[in-house]
Amino acid sequence: MYLITHNGERSHVVALRPTISGATLRFEQTGRTPLANVVSNQLVTLTWAPCDEKYTHEHARYSVVADGVAMVDGEAIIVTVTNAVLHRPA
């Protein structure tokens, strides 16, 4: 999964594996830049690439794009998803 943060001037993308609980995701070991970006701008974007190369279910070819509100919790970032869409390949 990719966590995309923004500081008002530039976006920063980092590939991470969160712990998921409902609509809340916890990202550990994000690095300094995402932590600093979330302090200045709580709005983030998450993306997931298609999950199943064999297309064994109807949405396997779709990516997921989600918006969320983030907060810093020590060295972790907690994201609450506010909106998400399936994005089909062109």
C-alpha distances in whole Angstrom, upper triangle without the diagonal:
4,7,10,13,17,20,22,23,20,16,14,10,8,6,6,6,8,11,12,15,16,15,14,11,12,10,13,14,12,15,18,17,14,17,20,18,17,21,22,20,18,17,13,11,7,6,5,7,10,10,14,16,19,19,20,20,20,17,15,15,14,10,10,10,11,13,14,16,16,18,18,20,21,19,16,14,14,13,15,14,17,16,14,15,14,15,17,17,20
4,6,10,13,16,19,19,16,12,10,6,6,4,6,8,10,13,14,17,18,16,15,12,13,11,13,13,11,13,16,14,12,15,17,15,15,18,19,17,16,14,10,8,6,5,7,9,12,13,17,18,22,21,23,22,23,19,18,17,15,11,10,10,10,12,13,15,14,17,17,19,20,18,15,13,14,12,15,14,16,16,14,15,15,15,17,18,20
4,7,10,13,16,17,14,10,8,6,5,6,7,9,10,13,14,16,17,15,13,10,11,9,12,12,9,12,13,12,8,11,14,11,11,15,16,13,12,11,7,6,5,7,9,12,16,17,20,22,25,25,26,25,25,21,21,20,18,14,12,10,10,10,10,12,10,13,14,16,17,15,12,10,11,10,12,12,14,15,14,16,16,17,20,20,23
4,7,10,12,13,10,7,6,5,7,9,10,13,13,17,17,19,20,17,16,13,14,12,14,15,11,13,13,11,8,11,13,10,10,14,14,11,11,9,6,5,6,8,11,14,17,19,23,24,27,27,29,27,27,23,23,22,19,15,13,11,10,10,10,12,11,14,14,17,19,17,15,12,13,11,14,13,15,15,14,16,17,17,20,20,22
4,7,9,11,8,6,5,7,9,12,13,15,15,18,18,21,21,18,16,14,14,12,15,15,11,12,12,9,6,9,9,6,7,10,10,8,8,7,5,7,9,12,15,18,21,23,26,28,31,30,32,31,30,26,26,25,22,19,17,14,12,11,10,10,9,11,12,16,17,15,14,11,12,11,14,14,15,16,16,18,20,20,23,24,26
4,6,7,6,4,6,9,12,15,16,19,19,22,22,24,24,21,19,18,18,16,18,18,14,14,13,9,8,10,9,6,7,10,8,7,9,8,7,9,12,15,18,20,24,26,29,31,34,33,35,34,33,29,29,28,25,21,19,16,15,12,12,12,11,13,14,18,19,18,16,14,15,14,16,16,17,18,18,20,22,22,25,25,27
4,6,6,7,8,12,14,18,19,22,21,24,25,26,27,24,22,20,20,18,19,19,15,14,12,9,9,10,8,5,8,9,6,6,9,10,10,13,16,18,22,24,28,29,33,34,38,37,39,37,37,33,33,31,29,25,23,20,18,16,15,14,13,14,14,18,19,18,17,15,17,16,19,19,20,21,22,24,26,25,29,29,30
4,6,8,11,14,17,20,22,25,24,27,27,29,29,25,24,23,23,21,23,22,19,18,16,13,13,14,11,8,11,11,8,7,11,11,12,14,17,20,23,26,29,31,35,36,39,38,40,39,37,34,34,32,29,26,24,20,19,16,16,15,15,16,17,21,22,21,21,18,20,18,20,20,20,21,22,24,26,26,29,29,30
4,7,10,14,17,20,22,26,26,29,29,31,31,28,26,25,25,23,24,23,19,18,16,13,13,15,13,10,13,14,11,11,14,14,14,15,18,20,24,26,29,31,35,36,39,38,41,39,38,34,34,32,30,26,25,21,21,18,19,18,18,19,20,23,24,23,22,20,22,21,23,23,23,23,24,25,27,26,29,29,29
4,7,10,13,17,19,23,23,26,27,29,29,26,25,23,23,20,22,21,17,16,15,11,11,14,12,9,12,14,12,11,14,13,12,13,16,18,21,22,26,28,32,32,36,35,38,36,36,32,31,29,27,23,22,19,19,17,18,18,17,19,19,22,23,21,21,18,21,19,22,21,22,22,22,24,25,24,27,26,27
4,7,10,13,16,19,19,23,23,26,26,23,22,20,20,17,19,18,14,14,14,10,9,13,12,9,11,14,12,11,13,11,10,10,12,14,17,19,22,24,28,29,32,32,34,33,32,28,28,26,23,20,19,16,16,14,15,15,15,17,17,21,22,20,19,16,18,17,19,18,19,19,19,20,22,21,23,23,24
4,7,10,13,16,17,20,21,24,25,22,20,18,17,15,16,15,11,11,11,7,7,11,11,8,11,14,13,12,13,12,10,10,12,13,16,17,21,23,26,27,31,30,33,32,31,28,27,25,23,19,18,16,16,15,15,16,14,16,16,19,19,17,16,14,16,16,18,18,20,20,20,21,22,21,24,24,25
4,7,10,13,14,18,19,22,23,20,19,16,16,13,15,14,10,11,12,10,8,12,13,11,12,16,16,14,15,13,10,9,9,10,12,14,18,19,23,23,27,27,29,28,28,25,23,22,20,16,16,14,14,14,15,16,14,17,17,19,20,17,16,14,16,15,18,17,19,19,18,19,20,19,21,21,23
4,6,10,12,15,17,20,22,20,18,14,14,10,12,10,7,9,11,10,8,11,13,12,13,16,17,16,16,15,12,11,10,10,12,14,17,18,22,23,26,26,28,28,28,24,23,22,20,17,16,15,15,15,15,16,15,16,16,18,18,15,13,12,15,14,17,17,20,20,19,20,20,20,22,22,24
4,7,10,13,15,19,20,19,17,14,13,10,11,11,9,11,14,13,11,14,17,15,16,19,20,19,18,17,14,12,10,9,10,11,15,15,18,19,23,23,25,25,25,22,20,20,18,15,14,14,15,16,16,18,16,18,17,19,19,16,14,13,15,15,18,17,20,20,18,19,19,19,21,21,23
4,6,10,12,16,18,17,15,11,10,7,8,8,7,11,14,14,11,13,17,16,15,19,21,19,18,17,14,13,10,11,10,13,16,15,18,20,23,24,25,24,25,22,20,21,19,16,15,15,15,16,15,17,15,16,16,16,17,14,12,11,13,13,16,16,19,20,18,20,20,20,22,23,26
4,7,9,13,15,15,13,9,9,7,8,10,10,13,17,17,14,16,19,19,18,21,23,21,19,19,16,14,11,12,11,13,15,14,17,19,22,22,23,22,24,21,19,20,19,16,15,15,15,17,16,17,16,17,16,17,18,15,12,12,12,13,15,15,19,19,18,19,19,20,22,23,26
4,6,10,12,12,9,6,5,5,7,10,10,14,17,17,14,15,18,18,16,19,21,20,17,17,14,14,11,12,12,15,17,15,19,22,24,24,24,23,24,21,20,22,20,17,15,15,14,15,14,15,13,14,14,14,15,13,10,9,9,10,12,13,17,17,16,19,19,21,23,25,28
4,7,10,11,8,6,5,7,9,12,13,16,19,20,17,17,21,20,18,21,23,22,19,19,17,16,14,15,14,17,19,17,20,23,25,25,25,24,25,22,22,23,22,19,17,17,16,17,15,16,14,15,15,14,16,14,11,11,10,10,12,13,17,18,18,20,21,23,25,27,30
4,6,7,6,5,7,9,12,15,15,19,22,22,18,19,22,21,19,21,24,22,18,18,16,15,13,14,13,17,18,16,19,23,25,24,23,22,23,20,20,22,20,18,15,16,14,15,13,15,14,15,16,15,18,17,13,12,10,10,10,11,14,16,15,17,18,21,23,25,29
4,6,5,6,8,12,14,18,18,22,24,24,21,20,24,23,20,22,25,23,19,19,18,17,15,17,16,20,21,19,22,25,27,26,25,23,24,22,22,24,22,20,17,18,15,16,14,15,14,15,17,16,18,18,15,14,11,10,10,11,14,16,16,18,20,23,25,28,31
4,6,8,11,14,17,21,21,24,26,26,22,22,25,24,21,23,25,23,19,19,17,17,15,16,16,19,20,19,22,25,27,25,24,22,22,20,21,23,20,19,16,16,14,15,13,14,15,16,18,18,21,21,17,16,12,11,9,9,12,13,13,16,17,21,23,26,29
4,7,10,13,17,20,19,23,24,24,20,20,23,21,18,21,22,20,16,15,14,13,12,14,15,18,19,19,22,25,27,25,25,22,22,19,21,22,19,17,14,13,10,11,9,11,12,14,16,17,20,20,16,14,10,8,6,5,8,10,10,14,16,19,22,25,28
4,7,10,13,17,16,19,21,21,17,17,20,19,15,18,20,18,14,14,13,13,12,14,15,19,20,20,23,26,28,27,27,25,25,22,23,24,21,19,15,15,12,12,9,10,10,11,13,13,16,16,13,10,7,6,5,6,10,12,13,16,18,21,24,26,29
4,7,10,13,13,16,18,18,14,15,18,17,14,17,19,17,14,14,12,12,10,13,13,17,19,18,21,24,27,26,26,24,25,22,22,23,20,17,14,14,12,12,10,10,9,11,12,12,15,14,10,8,6,5,7,8,12,13,13,17,18,20,23,25,28
4,7,10,10,14,16,16,13,12,16,16,13,16,18,17,14,15,13,14,12,15,15,19,21,20,23,26,29,28,28,27,28,25,24,26,23,20,17,17,15,15,12,12,10,10,10,9,11,11,7,6,5,6,9,11,15,17,17,20,21,23,26,28,31
4,7,6,10,13,13,10,10,14,14,12,15,17,16,14,15,12,13,11,14,14,17,20,20,23,25,28,28,29,28,29,25,24,25,23,20,17,17,15,15,13,13,10,11,10,10,11,9,6,5,6,8,11,13,17,18,18,21,22,23,26,27,30
4,6,9,11,13,11,10,14,15,14,16,19,18,17,18,16,16,15,17,17,20,23,22,25,27,30,30,31,30,31,28,27,28,26,23,21,20,19,19,17,16,13,12,10,10,10,7,5,7,9,11,15,17,20,22,22,24,25,26,29,30,33
4,6,9,11,10,10,13,14,14,16,19,19,18,19,17,18,16,18,19,21,24,23,27,28,31,32,33,32,33,30,29,29,28,24,23,22,21,21,19,18,15,14,12,11,10,7,7,9,12,14,18,20,23,24,24,26,27,28,30,31,34
4,7,8,6,7,10,11,11,13,16,16,15,16,13,14,14,15,17,19,23,22,26,27,31,31,32,31,32,29,27,28,26,22,20,19,18,18,16,16,13,13,11,12,11,8,7,7,11,12,16,18,21,22,22,24,25,25,28,29,31
4,6,6,7,9,11,12,13,15,16,16,17,15,17,16,18,20,22,25,25,29,30,34,34,35,35,36,32,31,30,29,25,23,22,21,20,19,18,15,14,12,13,12,8,9,10,14,16,19,21,24,25,25,27,28,28,31,31,33
4,6,5,6,9,10,11,13,14,15,17,15,17,18,20,22,24,28,28,32,33,37,37,38,38,38,35,33,33,31,27,26,24,22,21,19,18,15,14,11,13,12,9,10,11,15,16,20,22,24,26,26,29,30,30,33,33,35
4,5,5,6,9,10,11,12,13,14,13,15,16,18,21,23,26,27,31,32,36,35,37,36,37,33,32,31,29,25,24,21,20,19,18,17,14,14,12,15,14,11,12,11,15,16,19,21,23,24,24,26,28,27,30,30,32
4,5,5,6,9,10,10,10,11,10,12,13,15,18,20,24,25,28,30,33,33,35,33,34,30,29,29,26,22,20,18,17,15,14,13,10,11,9,12,13,10,10,8,11,12,16,17,19,20,21,23,25,24,28,28,30
4,5,5,6,9,10,10,12,12,14,15,18,20,23,27,27,31,33,36,36,37,36,36,32,32,31,29,25,23,21,19,17,15,13,10,9,7,9,9,8,8,7,10,12,15,17,20,22,22,25,27,27,31,31,34
4,6,5,7,9,10,13,13,16,17,20,23,26,29,30,34,35,39,38,40,39,38,35,34,34,31,27,25,22,21,18,16,14,12,11,9,12,12,11,11,10,13,15,18,20,21,23,24,27,29,29,32,33,35
4,5,5,6,8,9,9,12,14,17,21,23,27,28,32,33,37,36,38,36,36,32,32,31,28,24,22,19,18,15,14,12,10,10,10,13,14,13,13,11,13,13,16,17,19,20,21,24,26,26,29,30,31
4,5,5,5,7,8,11,13,17,20,23,26,27,31,33,36,35,37,35,35,31,31,31,27,24,21,18,16,13,11,9,6,6,7,11,12,12,11,8,10,10,13,14,16,18,19,22,25,25,29,30,32
4,6,7,10,11,15,17,21,24,27,30,31,35,37,40,39,40,39,38,35,35,34,31,28,25,22,20,17,14,11,9,7,7,11,12,12,12,10,12,13,15,17,18,21,23,26,28,29,32,34,35
4,7,9,11,15,18,21,24,27,31,32,36,37,41,40,41,39,39,35,35,35,31,28,25,22,20,17,15,12,11,10,11,14,15,15,15,13,15,15,17,18,19,21,23,26,28,28,32,33,34
4,6,8,12,15,18,21,24,28,29,33,35,38,37,38,36,35,32,32,31,28,25,22,19,16,13,11,9,8,9,11,15,17,16,15,12,13,12,14,15,15,17,19,22,25,25,28,30,31
4,6,10,13,16,20,23,26,27,31,33,36,35,36,34,33,30,30,30,26,23,20,17,14,11,8,5,5,6,9,13,15,15,13,10,10,9,10,12,12,15,17,20,23,23,27,29,31
4,7,10,14,17,20,23,25,29,31,34,32,33,31,30,27,27,27,23,20,17,14,11,7,6,5,6,9,12,15,18,18,15,12,11,9,10,10,10,12,14,16,19,20,24,25,27
4,7,10,14,17,20,21,25,27,30,29,30,28,28,24,24,24,20,17,14,11,8,6,5,6,7,10,12,15,18,17,14,11,11,8,10,9,10,11,12,15,17,17,21,23,24
4,7,10,13,16,18,22,24,27,25,27,25,24,20,21,20,17,13,10,7,6,5,6,9,10,13,15,18,20,19,16,13,12,9,11,9,10,10,9,12,14,14,17,19,21
4,7,10,13,15,18,20,23,22,24,22,21,18,18,17,14,11,8,6,5,6,8,11,11,14,16,18,20,19,16,12,12,9,11,9,11,10,9,11,12,12,16,17,20
4,7,10,12,15,17,20,19,21,19,19,15,14,14,11,7,6,5,6,9,11,14,15,18,19,21,24,21,18,16,15,13,14,11,13,12,9,10,10,10,13,14,17
4,7,8,11,13,17,15,17,16,16,12,11,11,9,6,5,7,9,12,14,17,17,20,22,23,25,23,20,17,17,15,16,13,16,14,11,11,10,10,12,13,16
4,6,9,10,14,13,15,15,15,11,10,9,7,5,7,9,12,15,17,21,21,24,25,26,28,26,23,21,21,18,19,17,19,17,13,12,10,10,11,11,14
4,6,7,10,9,12,11,11,8,6,5,5,5,8,11,14,17,20,23,24,27,28,29,31,29,26,24,23,21,21,19,21,18,14,13,10,9,9,9,13
4,7,9,9,10,10,11,9,6,7,8,8,10,13,15,19,21,24,24,27,28,29,31,28,25,24,23,21,21,19,21,19,16,15,12,12,12,13,17
4,5,5,7,8,10,9,5,7,9,10,13,16,19,22,24,28,28,31,32,32,34,32,29,27,26,25,25,23,25,23,19,17,14,14,13,13,17
4,5,8,10,12,11,7,7,11,12,15,18,21,25,27,30,30,33,34,35,36,34,31,30,29,27,28,25,28,25,21,20,16,16,14,13,16
4,6,9,11,11,8,9,12,15,17,21,24,27,30,33,33,36,37,38,39,37,34,33,32,30,30,28,30,27,24,21,18,18,16,15,18
4,6,7,8,5,6,10,13,15,19,22,25,28,31,32,35,36,37,39,37,34,32,31,29,29,26,27,25,21,19,15,15,13,13,16
4,7,9,7,9,12,15,17,21,23,27,29,32,33,36,37,37,40,37,34,33,31,29,29,26,28,26,22,20,16,17,16,16,19
4,6,5,9,10,13,15,19,21,24,26,30,31,34,35,36,38,37,33,31,30,27,27,24,25,23,19,17,14,15,14,15,18
4,6,8,9,12,14,17,19,23,25,29,31,34,36,37,39,37,34,32,30,27,26,23,24,21,18,15,12,13,11,13,16
4,6,5,9,10,13,16,19,22,26,27,30,32,33,36,34,30,28,27,24,23,20,21,18,14,12,8,10,8,11,14
4,6,8,10,14,17,21,23,26,27,31,32,33,35,33,30,28,27,24,24,21,22,20,16,14,10,11,10,11,14
4,7,10,13,17,20,23,27,28,31,33,34,36,34,31,28,28,25,25,22,23,20,16,13,10,9,7,7,10
4,7,10,13,17,19,23,24,28,30,31,34,32,28,26,25,22,21,18,19,16,12,10,6,5,5,6,10
4,7,10,14,16,20,21,25,26,28,30,28,25,22,22,19,19,16,17,14,10,8,6,5,6,8,11
4,6,10,13,17,18,21,23,25,28,26,22,20,18,15,15,12,13,11,7,6,5,6,9,11,14
4,7,10,14,15,19,21,23,26,24,21,18,17,14,14,10,11,9,6,6,7,7,11,13,15
4,7,10,12,16,18,21,23,22,19,16,14,10,10,7,7,6,4,6,9,10,14,16,19
4,7,10,14,16,19,22,21,18,14,13,9,9,6,6,5,6,9,12,13,17,19,21
4,6,10,13,16,19,18,15,11,10,6,5,4,5,7,9,12,15,17,20,23,25
4,7,11,13,16,17,14,10,8,6,5,7,7,10,12,16,19,20,24,26,28
4,7,10,13,13,10,6,5,4,6,9,10,13,15,18,21,22,26,28,30
4,6,10,11,8,6,5,7,9,12,14,17,19,22,25,26,30,31,34
4,6,7,6,5,6,9,12,15,17,20,21,25,27,28,32,33,36
4,6,5,6,7,10,13,16,19,22,23,27,29,30,34,35,38
4,6,8,10,14,17,20,22,25,26,30,31,33,36,37,40
4,7,10,13,17,20,22,25,26,29,30,31,34,35,38
4,7,10,13,16,19,21,22,25,27,28,31,32,35
4,6,10,13,15,18,19,22,24,25,28,29,32
4,7,10,13,15,17,20,22,24,27,29,32
4,6,9,12,13,16,19,20,24,26,29
4,6,9,11,15,18,20,23,26,29
4,6,7,11,14,16,20,22,25
4,7,11,14,16,20,23,25
4,7,11,13,16,19,22
4,7,9,13,16,18
4,6,10,13,15
4,6,10,13
4,7,9
4,6
4
